[in-house]
């Protein structure tokens, strides 16, 4: 059998944003996340003149909600004191947790110096926290090739520190080459969608503390109208997913404040475009997701610790109001929400709005794939449309990781000829370490590209595709599930690896990452 081992490539989708969104989307019956419920949730932080959260002395009558300038009747009201949930004895994360924290280290969009600063300052911040955190937190990292959940929700500070210290270093080669700017935008926004899907079923507010610069900006006026429309649909969908899931985005950028320029790409995150009508009506700017979700943007290289603390403070001290919109429209347009205070000395910070459902819009293939993999991770139904095998396991107890060698059967492969004489097969990937009650403890989302150095039909038909998949195996892991979906056909396969099988595998020290001088800096995905 001929085979090639492939690298794990990208977050959910690889390839440029322009080319990826210029393809025709296929209609789908897959469920989508939209803000179409009769009940809209608003998590509102109230600030005084000095910017300090106000947590007492306010009632429902102190708030006024309008949607598209139309006053809305407040359906329910919760004060900050009701959002403090306590775990039962021996329970680490209660099911009714009122708010949770998701730390995201942005090593994709950071240069070498900032990436080092992010890791060092975040480790310093964690080290100063009590051993038992006041609210559950999880740690994710977005890097060159994937979005990875290093540590699922936990109250134990040392578990987060352990995961951080065993994060393998890498050269931020995409940040170093402008050819990857479009790709970085797409990976960053896809990461926001993946965070929503990863935490489906968890009630309450989710505060995403994004430590790093965020994606570069894009002037959509330079794109063809058809591409611009698809970009807008993609951003609208992401906005609604975040709003509906009660996710608030806080960006802590370790650098000086940047001024907007006329450059095609800003070097990193810029000022918000929001004009009160449509936050993504002109350019693509990662900063706009901050305002859309009721978060805040911070710029201060010398006070990352303080900015993280302020983000957590704002995210923890909030009122929750709900209302039922007076009118339901399906025109796809932006619906502006405003919350004002009876006391003019107070200011309400909350989500800016959402996009009405568009009855004429087509399903987004990326979202469809992400949703399918998210469902497949949790289901107990066998998935055998693609034949997968585990050819080998190596465990690394020193870092609580393992490396699986996975094989995709040749009959499940659809090869595409490429101009360089090679052939490629494309798959979506999801892998999750699960507890006994199927809670996700660690995960990775990405896209696999299998490459064969031939275009001979007979050789390709006899070729399996193998790849090495590193996975994190936290202490409470009872099984690891690997999901592979064929990009062309949508066929999906799953395979489960028990904790006993991992424990029985040969042990080796965790491989040290190659030195920066030896790391590949190719501008396209490759094979090993």
VENRA-V442942 format. One record per pair of residues at least 12 apart in sequence whose C-alpha atoms are under 10 Angstrom apart, sorted by the first residue. I is the first residue (numbers start at 1). J is the second residue. Records with the same first field share a line. If there is no record, write none. Layout:
I = J, J
//
This chain:
1 = 410, 459, 460, 461, 462, 463, 464, 465
2 = 410, 452, 459, 460, 461, 462, 463, 464, 465, 466
3 = 407, 410, 450, 451, 452, 453, 459, 460, 462, 463, 464, 465, 466, 467
4 = 450, 451, 452, 453, 463, 464, 465, 466, 467, 527, 528
5 = 405, 406, 407, 449, 450, 451, 452, 464, 465, 466, 467, 468, 527, 528
6 = 448, 449, 450, 451, 452, 465, 466, 467, 468, 469, 525, 526, 527, 528
7 = 145, 447, 448, 449, 450, 451, 466, 467, 468, 469, 525, 526, 527, 528
8 = 145, 146, 428, 429, 444, 445, 446, 447, 448, 449, 450, 467, 468, 469, 470, 525, 526, 527
9 = 144, 145, 146, 427, 428, 429, 445, 446, 447, 448, 449, 524, 525, 526, 527
10 = 142, 143, 144, 145, 146, 147, 183, 184, 186, 187, 190, 428, 445, 446, 447, 448, 449, 525
11 = 142, 143, 144, 145, 146, 147, 148, 183, 184, 186, 187, 188, 189, 190, 191, 194, 428, 429, 444, 445, 446, 447, 448
12 = 145, 146, 147, 186, 187, 190, 191, 193, 194, 366, 367, 369, 370, 373, 427, 428, 429, 430, 444, 445, 446, 447, 448
13 = 146, 183, 186, 187, 190, 365, 366, 367, 369, 370, 427, 428, 429, 445, 446, 447, 448, 487
14 = 145, 183, 184, 186, 187, 426, 428, 446, 447, 448, 449, 524, 525
15 = 180, 182, 183, 184, 186, 187, 524, 525
16 = 179, 180, 181, 182, 183, 184, 185, 186, 187
17 = 180, 181, 182, 183, 184, 185, 186, 187, 227, 230, 231
18 = 182, 183, 186, 223, 224, 227, 228, 230, 231
19 = 182, 227
20 = 183, 186, 227, 230, 231, 365, 366
21 = 186, 226, 227, 228, 229, 230, 231, 233, 234, 364, 365, 366
22 = 224, 226, 227, 228, 229, 230, 231
23 = 226, 227, 230, 365
24 = 226, 230, 362, 364, 365
25 = 230, 361, 362, 363, 364, 365, 366
26 = 362, 363, 364, 365, 368
27 = 361, 362, 363, 364, 365, 368
28 = 362, 363, 364, 365, 368
29 = 363, 368
30 = 363, 367, 368, 369, 371, 372
31 = 363, 367, 368, 371, 372
32 = 237, 241, 363, 364, 367, 368, 371
33 = 196, 197, 237, 238, 240, 241, 242, 243, 244, 245, 367, 371
34 = 236, 237, 238, 239, 240, 241, 242, 243, 244, 245, 354, 355, 356, 357, 358
35 = 237, 239, 240, 241, 242, 243, 244, 245, 354, 355, 356, 357
36 = 240, 244, 325, 328, 329, 330, 354, 355, 356, 357
37 = 244, 324, 325, 328
38 = 322, 323, 324, 325, 326, 327, 328
39 = 75, 76, 321, 322, 323, 324, 325
40 = 74, 75, 243, 244, 246, 321, 322, 323, 324, 325
41 = 75, 76, 204, 205, 243, 244, 245, 246, 320, 321, 322, 323, 324, 351
42 = 65, 77, 205, 243, 244, 246, 293, 294, 318, 319, 320, 321, 322, 323, 337, 339, 349, 350, 351, 352, 353
43 = 78, 80, 204, 205, 246, 247, 248, 293, 294, 315, 317, 318, 319, 320, 321, 322, 348, 349, 350, 351
44 = 63, 79, 80, 294, 314, 315, 317, 318, 319, 320, 321, 339, 347, 348, 349, 350, 351
45 = 80, 294, 295, 313, 314, 315, 316, 317, 318, 319, 320, 347, 348, 349, 350
46 = 58, 314, 317, 318, 319, 340, 341, 346, 347, 348, 349, 350
47 = 314, 318, 345, 346, 347, 348, 349
48 = 343, 344, 345, 346, 347, 348
49 = 344, 345, 346, 347
50 = 345, 346
51 = 314, 346, 347
52 = 310, 313, 314, 346
53 = 313, 314, 315, 316, 317, 318, 346, 347, 348
54 = 80, 314, 317, 318, 319, 346, 347, 348
55 = 79, 80, 81, 317, 318, 319
56 = 79, 80, 81, 319
57 = 79
58 = 79, 319, 341, 342, 343
59 = 77, 78, 79, 319
60 = 74, 75, 76, 77, 78, 79, 319, 320, 321
61 = 74, 77, 341, 342
62 = 340, 341, 342, 343
63 = 77, 321, 339, 340, 341, 342, 343, 348
64 = 338, 339, 340, 341, 342
65 = 321, 322, 323, 337, 338, 339, 340, 341
66 = 323, 325, 336, 337, 338, 339, 340
67 = 323, 325, 326, 327, 335, 336, 337, 338, 339, 352, 353, 354
68 = 277, 334, 335, 336, 337, 338, 353
69 = 335, 336, 337, 338
70 = 325, 326, 327, 336, 337, 338
71 = 325, 326, 337, 338, 339
72 = 322, 323, 324, 325, 326, 337
73 = 322, 323, 324, 325, 326
74 = 321, 322, 323, 324, 325
75 = 321, 322, 323, 324
76 = 320, 321, 322, 323
77 = 319, 320, 321, 322, 323
78 = 318, 319, 320, 321, 322
79 = 317, 318, 319, 320, 321
80 = 98, 316, 317, 318, 319, 320
81 = 317, 318, 319
82 = 98, 318, 319, 320
83 = 96, 97, 98, 99, 204, 205, 316, 317, 318, 319, 320
84 = 96, 97, 98, 99, 134, 135, 316, 317
85 = 97, 98, 99, 134, 135
86 = 98, 134, 135
87 = 135, 136, 155
91 = 155
92 = 132, 135, 136, 153, 154, 155, 156
93 = 135, 136, 137, 153, 154, 155
94 = 136
95 = 201, 202, 203, 204
96 = 202, 203, 204
97 = 135, 136, 202, 203, 204, 205, 206
98 = 135, 202, 203, 204, 205, 206, 316
99 = 135, 136, 137, 202, 203, 204, 205, 206, 207, 246, 247, 315, 316, 317, 318
100 = 134, 135, 136, 137, 138, 153, 154, 202, 203, 204, 205, 206, 207, 208, 247, 312, 315, 316
101 = 135, 136, 137, 138, 139, 153, 154, 205, 206, 207, 208, 209, 247, 248, 311, 312, 315, 316
102 = 136, 137, 138, 139, 140, 149, 151, 152, 153, 195, 206, 207, 208, 209, 210, 247, 249
103 = 122, 137, 138, 139, 140, 141, 149, 151, 160, 207, 208, 209, 210, 211, 250, 308
104 = 138, 139, 140, 141, 142, 147, 148, 149, 150, 191, 195, 208, 209, 210, 211, 212, 251
105 = 118, 119, 122, 139, 140, 141, 142, 143, 147, 164, 209, 210, 211, 212, 213, 214, 252
106 = 118, 119, 140, 141, 142, 143, 144, 147, 188, 210, 211, 212, 213, 214, 215, 251, 252, 253
107 = 119, 141, 142, 143, 144, 169, 170, 171, 172, 174, 175, 211, 212, 213, 214
108 = 141, 142, 143, 144, 145, 146, 147, 170, 171, 172, 173, 174, 175, 184, 187, 188, 212, 213, 214, 215
109 = 142, 143, 144, 172, 173, 174, 175, 176, 181, 184, 185, 187, 188, 212, 213, 214, 215, 216, 267, 268, 269
110 = 143, 172, 173, 174, 175, 176, 211, 212, 213, 214, 215, 253, 254, 268
111 = 171, 172, 173, 174, 175, 176, 212, 213
112 = 170, 171, 172, 173, 175, 176
114 = 212, 213, 253, 254, 255, 301
115 = 169, 170, 171, 172, 211, 212, 254
116 = 169
117 = 212, 254, 301, 304
118 = 211, 212, 252, 253, 254, 301, 304
119 = 164, 165, 167, 211
120 = 164, 165
121 = 254, 301, 302, 303, 304, 305
122 = 161, 164, 211, 304, 305, 308
123 = 160, 161, 162, 164, 165, 305
124 = 161, 304, 305
125 = 304, 305, 306, 308, 309
126 = 157, 158, 160, 161, 164, 305
127 = 157, 158, 160, 161
128 = 157, 305
129 = 156, 157, 158
130 = 155, 156, 157, 158
131 = 155, 156, 157, 158, 159
132 = 154, 155, 156, 157, 158
133 = 154, 155, 156, 157, 158
134 = 155, 156
135 = 153, 154, 155, 156, 312, 316
136 = 152, 153, 154, 155, 156, 157
137 = 151, 152, 153, 154, 155, 156, 157, 160, 206, 207, 208
138 = 150, 151, 152, 153, 154, 155, 159, 160, 208, 441, 442
139 = 151, 152, 153, 154, 159, 160, 161, 163, 164, 208, 209, 442
140 = 152, 163, 164, 191, 195, 208, 210, 442, 443, 444
141 = 164, 167, 191, 210, 211, 444
142 = 187, 188, 191, 210, 444
143 = 169, 170, 171, 172, 173, 174, 184, 187, 188
144 = 170, 171, 172, 173, 174, 175, 180, 184, 187
145 = 174, 187, 445, 446, 447, 525
146 = 187, 191, 444, 445, 446, 447
147 = 187, 188, 190, 191, 192, 194, 195, 443, 444, 445, 446
148 = 191, 431, 432, 442, 443, 444, 445, 446, 471, 472
149 = 163, 195, 198, 432, 433, 440, 441, 442, 443, 444, 445, 471, 472
150 = 162, 163, 164, 166, 167, 441, 442, 443, 444, 471, 472, 473, 474
151 = 163, 164, 440, 441, 442, 443, 472, 473, 474
152 = 433, 434, 439, 440, 441, 442, 443, 474
153 = 439, 440, 441, 442
154 = 441
159 = 474, 475
162 = 399, 400
163 = 399, 400, 472, 474
165 = 399
166 = 398, 399, 400, 401, 510
167 = 399, 513
168 = 510, 511, 512, 513, 514
169 = 512, 513, 514, 515, 516
170 = 513, 514, 515, 516, 519, 520
171 = 514, 515, 516, 517, 518, 519, 520, 521
172 = 516, 521
173 = 519, 520, 521, 522, 523
174 = 521, 522, 523, 524
175 = 215, 216, 267, 268
176 = 521
177 = 521, 522, 523
178 = 265, 267, 523
179 = 523, 524
180 = 523, 524
181 = 215, 216, 217, 218, 265, 266, 267, 268
182 = 215, 216, 217, 218, 265
183 = 215, 216
184 = 214, 215, 216, 217
185 = 214, 215, 216, 217, 218, 284, 285, 286
186 = 215, 231, 234, 235
187 = 215, 446
188 = 214, 215, 216, 286
189 = 214, 215, 234, 235, 238, 239, 286, 289
190 = 234, 235, 238, 366, 367, 370
191 = 238, 445
192 = 208, 238, 239, 241, 242, 247, 249, 289
193 = 237, 238, 239, 240, 241, 242, 366, 367, 370, 371
194 = 238, 241, 367, 370, 371, 374, 444, 445
195 = 208, 241, 242, 245, 247
196 = 238, 241, 242, 243, 244, 245, 246, 247
197 = 241, 242, 245, 367, 370, 371, 372, 373, 374, 375
198 = 370, 371, 374, 375, 377, 440, 443, 445
199 = 245, 247, 374, 440
200 = 245, 374, 375
201 = 245
202 = 245, 246
203 = 245, 246
204 = 245, 246, 247, 320
205 = 245, 246, 247, 248, 315, 316, 318, 320
206 = 242, 245, 246, 247, 248, 249, 315, 316
207 = 246, 247, 248, 249, 250, 293, 294, 295, 311, 312, 314, 315, 316
208 = 247, 248, 249, 250, 251, 290, 295, 311, 312, 315
209 = 248, 249, 250, 251, 252, 295, 296, 307, 308, 311, 312, 315
210 = 249, 250, 251, 252, 253, 297, 308
211 = 250, 251, 252, 253, 254, 298, 304, 307, 308
212 = 251, 252, 253, 254, 255, 268, 269, 299
213 = 251, 252, 253, 254, 255, 267, 268, 269, 270, 286, 287, 298, 299
214 = 251, 252, 253, 268, 269, 270, 285, 286, 287
215 = 266, 267, 268, 269, 270, 284, 285, 286, 287
216 = 264, 265, 266, 267, 268, 269, 270, 284, 285, 286, 287
217 = 260, 263, 264, 265, 266, 267, 268, 269, 270, 271, 283, 284, 285, 286, 287
218 = 263, 264, 265, 266, 282, 283, 284, 285, 286
219 = 262, 263, 264, 265, 266, 282, 283, 284, 285
220 = 232, 264, 280, 281, 282, 283, 284
221 = 264, 282, 283
222 = 264, 283
228 = 282, 283
230 = 361, 362, 364
231 = 280, 284
232 = 280, 281, 282, 283, 284
233 = 280, 332, 355, 358, 361, 362, 363, 364
234 = 363, 364, 366, 367
235 = 279, 280, 284, 289, 355
236 = 278, 279, 280, 332, 333, 334, 354, 355, 356, 357
237 = 354, 355, 357, 363, 364, 367
238 = 289, 367
239 = 279, 280, 288, 289, 292, 293, 353, 354, 355
240 = 292, 293, 353, 354, 355, 356, 357
241 = 354
242 = 289, 292, 293, 351, 354
243 = 289, 292, 293, 294, 351, 352, 353, 354, 355
244 = 293, 354
246 = 293, 294, 351
247 = 292, 293, 294, 295, 315, 351
248 = 289, 290, 291, 292, 293, 294, 295, 296, 311, 315, 350, 351
249 = 287, 288, 289, 290, 291, 292, 293, 294, 295, 296, 297, 311, 315
250 = 287, 289, 290, 291, 293, 294, 295, 296, 297, 298, 307, 308, 310, 311, 312, 314, 315
251 = 269, 286, 287, 289, 290, 295, 296, 297, 298, 299, 307, 308, 311
252 = 296, 297, 298, 299, 300, 301, 303, 304, 305, 306, 307, 308, 311
253 = 268, 269, 297, 298, 299, 300, 301, 303, 304, 307
254 = 298, 299, 300, 301, 302, 303, 304, 307
255 = 268, 298, 299, 300, 301, 302, 303, 304
256 = 298, 299, 300, 301, 302
257 = 269, 270, 271, 298, 299, 300, 301
258 = 270, 271, 299
259 = 271
260 = 272, 273
266 = 285
268 = 285, 286
269 = 285, 286, 287, 288, 297
270 = 285, 286, 287, 288
271 = 285, 286, 287, 288, 297
272 = 284, 285, 286, 287, 288, 289, 290, 291, 297
273 = 285, 286, 287, 288
274 = 287, 288, 291, 292, 352
276 = 334, 335, 336, 337, 352, 353
277 = 333, 334, 335, 336, 353
278 = 333, 334, 335, 336, 352, 353, 354, 355
279 = 291, 292, 334, 336, 352, 353, 354
280 = 334
281 = 334
288 = 352
289 = 351, 352
290 = 351, 352
291 = 349, 350, 351, 352, 353
292 = 336, 337, 350, 351, 352, 353, 354
293 = 349, 350, 351, 352, 353, 354
294 = 314, 315, 348, 349, 350, 351, 352, 353
295 = 311, 314, 315, 349, 350, 351
296 = 310, 311, 314, 315, 349
297 = 311
298 = 310, 311
314 = 349
318 = 348, 349, 350
319 = 348, 350
320 = 350
321 = 339
328 = 356, 357
329 = 355, 356, 357, 358, 359
330 = 355, 356, 357, 358, 359, 360
331 = 355, 356, 357, 358, 359, 360, 361
332 = 354, 355, 356, 357, 358, 359, 360, 361
333 = 354, 355, 356, 357, 358
334 = 352, 353, 354, 355, 356, 357
335 = 352, 353, 354, 355, 356
336 = 351, 352, 353, 354, 355
337 = 350, 351, 352, 353, 354
338 = 350, 351, 352, 353
339 = 351, 352
365 = 487
366 = 428, 487
368 = 490
369 = 427, 428, 429, 485, 486, 487, 490
370 = 428, 429, 430, 445, 446
372 = 430, 483, 485, 490, 492
373 = 428, 429, 430, 431, 445, 482, 483, 484, 485, 492, 494
374 = 430, 431, 432, 445, 483
376 = 430, 481, 482, 483, 484, 492, 493, 494
377 = 430, 431, 432, 433, 434, 438, 439, 440, 443, 480, 481, 482, 483, 494, 496
378 = 432, 434, 438, 439, 440, 481
379 = 438
380 = 438
381 = 494
382 = 493, 494, 495
383 = 483, 484, 491, 492, 493, 494, 495
384 = 491, 492, 493, 494, 495
385 = 412, 484, 485, 486, 490, 491, 492, 493, 494
386 = 408, 409, 410, 411, 412, 413, 483, 484, 485, 486, 490, 491, 492, 493, 494, 495
387 = 407, 408, 409, 410, 411, 412, 484, 492, 493, 494, 495
388 = 406, 407, 408, 409, 412, 465, 466, 482, 483, 484, 492, 493, 494, 495, 496
389 = 405, 406, 407, 408, 409, 466, 494, 495, 496
390 = 404, 405, 406, 407, 408, 466, 468, 482, 495, 496, 497
391 = 404, 405, 406, 407, 466, 467, 468
392 = 404, 405, 406, 407, 468, 502, 505, 506
393 = 405, 406, 468, 469, 470, 497, 501, 502, 503, 504, 505, 506, 507
394 = 470, 502, 503, 504, 505, 506, 507, 508, 509, 510
395 = 470, 471, 472, 473, 501, 502, 503, 504, 505, 506, 507, 508, 509, 510
396 = 470, 472, 473, 502, 503, 505, 506, 507, 508, 509, 510, 511
397 = 473, 503, 507, 508, 509, 510
398 = 507, 508, 509, 510
399 = 472, 473, 474, 509, 510, 511
400 = 471, 472, 473, 474, 475, 510
401 = 470, 471, 472, 473, 474, 502, 509, 510
402 = 469, 470, 471, 472, 473, 502, 503, 505, 507, 508, 510
403 = 468, 469, 470, 471, 472, 502, 510
404 = 467, 468, 469, 470, 471, 482, 497, 502
405 = 466, 467, 468, 469, 470
406 = 465, 466, 467, 468, 469, 482, 495
407 = 464, 465, 466, 467, 468
408 = 450, 463, 464, 465, 466, 467, 484, 493
409 = 462, 463, 464, 465, 466
410 = 460, 461, 462, 463, 464, 465
411 = 460, 461, 462, 463, 464
412 = 425, 461, 464, 465, 485, 486, 489, 491, 492, 493
413 = 425, 426, 427, 450, 460, 461, 463, 464, 465, 486, 488, 489
414 = 426, 427, 460, 461, 486, 487, 488, 489
415 = 450, 451, 452, 455, 457, 460, 461, 488
416 = 451, 452, 455
417 = 451, 452, 454, 455, 456
418 = 451, 453, 454, 455
420 = 453, 454
421 = 452, 453, 454, 455, 456
422 = 451, 452, 453, 454, 455, 456
423 = 449, 450, 451, 452, 453, 454, 455, 456, 460
424 = 448, 449, 450, 451, 452, 453, 454, 455
425 = 448, 449, 450, 451, 452, 465, 486, 487, 488
426 = 447, 448, 449, 450, 451, 484, 485, 486, 487, 488
427 = 446, 447, 448, 449, 450, 483, 484, 485, 486, 487, 488, 489, 490, 491, 492
428 = 445, 446, 447, 448, 449, 483, 484, 485, 486, 487, 490, 492
429 = 444, 445, 446, 447, 448, 482, 483, 484, 485, 486, 492
430 = 443, 444, 445, 446, 447, 481, 482, 483, 484, 485, 494
431 = 443, 444, 445, 446, 469, 470, 471, 472, 480, 481, 482, 483, 484, 494, 495, 496
432 = 444, 445, 471, 472, 473, 477, 479, 480, 481, 482, 483, 496
433 = 471, 472, 473, 474, 476, 477, 478, 479, 480, 481, 482, 496, 497, 498, 499
434 = 473, 474, 476, 477, 478, 479, 480, 481, 498, 499
435 = 474, 475, 476, 477, 478, 479, 480, 499
436 = 476, 477, 478, 479
437 = 478
438 = 477, 478, 479, 480
439 = 476, 477
440 = 477, 480
441 = 472, 473, 474, 475, 476, 477, 478, 480
442 = 471, 472, 473, 474, 477, 480
443 = 471, 472, 473, 480, 481, 482
444 = 469, 470, 471, 472, 482
445 = 483
446 = 484
447 = 484, 485, 487
448 = 467, 484, 485, 486, 487, 525
449 = 465, 467, 525, 526, 527
450 = 464, 465, 466, 467, 525, 526, 527
451 = 465, 525, 526, 527, 528
452 = 464, 465, 527
467 = 527, 528
468 = 528
469 = 482
473 = 499, 502
475 = 499
476 = 499
477 = 498, 499
478 = 497, 498, 499, 500, 502
479 = 496, 497, 498, 499, 500, 501, 502
480 = 495, 496, 497, 498, 499, 502
481 = 494, 495, 496, 497, 498
482 = 494, 495, 496, 497
483 = 495, 496
//
